[in-house]
Amino acid sequence: MYLRLWSQPAGAALFDEKGLYWTQIDGFPVYRLPIQTTGPRAIGLLRSLLKECGEELQQFSPQALYLGSARGEIEMLIQAVEGWKENGSLSPILSPMSSFGTLATLIAREIGIEGPAVLISQACISGLLALYQARLFLRAGEGKAAIFGAVEAPLTPFFVQVMARLRIYTAAASMPYVRPGSSEGRNTFALGEGVALGILSLEPISPFYVEELRIHTAPAREGVAFTAVDRDYLESLLQTMKEPAPDFVVLHAPGTKQGDLAEWQAVQAVWGEVPVVSPKAYIGHSLGAAPLLGLAAALHLMQTEDWPPSLYSPFWSTRVPPRRERAVVIGLAYGGAMGAIRLRYGA
């Protein structure tokens, strides 16, 4: 199956070394897209991207839409709770507009899809699961093209504090705020927002071909916390995709000590010192949208000569890949949820 993808951020902006769109919430750095929206933020981000790609998506006559989001329209819901506690007022549109599935059905209606419109929420692999479900839909013979995507807009003071309580939030005072795989041995996680929409097709609509896509859930195991990355199980997943080997890997790597190291060790055990990169060093962690922004990064790097500069000293390989025919993108989430996709570029 072939795919095309649109996203914000996109292209070279996924590796913005100047940190143009970083700001602060309660003293914590966050990456905020330079997109002005009115009303619910997640819906606004989706509609902004639709202005860019909506007509092209319609041309493929997609029969289904699968959208991922870990937190949905969280800003609207938090504001409503605060308003209700303050003066008892509630909007009559709160229920429909804050329901997770509304994100999918709104976009499906605007594109004209009459088939399934599904919102998938599985923490930080939500976007990858959306692509996975779109692939299953096509493999089942239900259609010839399906839309997949993800959106995340979690930048509220409340949710920033929620993530800060995990004791993984970065304490860096300047760029790079997020330092995945840092040899300093510190947690440097930071939140970001993002949106992506793509089309998956049985027809050769682009030079990007999905060779393999796996989603697994690691079983509970003594010594591996619910929030930790199970290094051994991730290695076993990647072993199923060992050949043909990728020319580079886009890591999940959000800047957490345990997770970054476990992920790199699993990759290293399967493919050795393969070149790797994590866009989160430049755009933060957009939760459920992160895997698709990682996919966008892979597509950009495969079709250009760009390679992001190293802004610090990570413990993994920073060399530029000599060729870029194949890439693997990894997604990881709470509770052992994990997945990976291998892409081929070219005929």
Secondary structure, DSSP 8 states (H G I E B T S, - for coil): -EEEEEEES-GGGGG-TT-TTEEEETTEEEE--S----SSHHHHHHHHHHHHHHHHHHHT----EEEE-SS-SHHHHHHHHHHHHHH----TTHHHHHSHHHHHHHHHHHHT--S-EEEE--GGGHHHHHHHHHHHHHHTTS-SEEEEEEEE---SHHHHHHHHTTT-B---SSS-S--TTBTT----B-BB-EEEEEEEESS--SSEEEEEEEEEE----TT--TTS--HHHHHHHHHTT-SS--SEEE----S-HHHHHHHHHHHHHHHSS--EE-THHHH-B-GGGHHHHHHHHHHHHHHSS-----SS-BSS-----S--SEEEEEEE-GGGEEEEEEEEE--
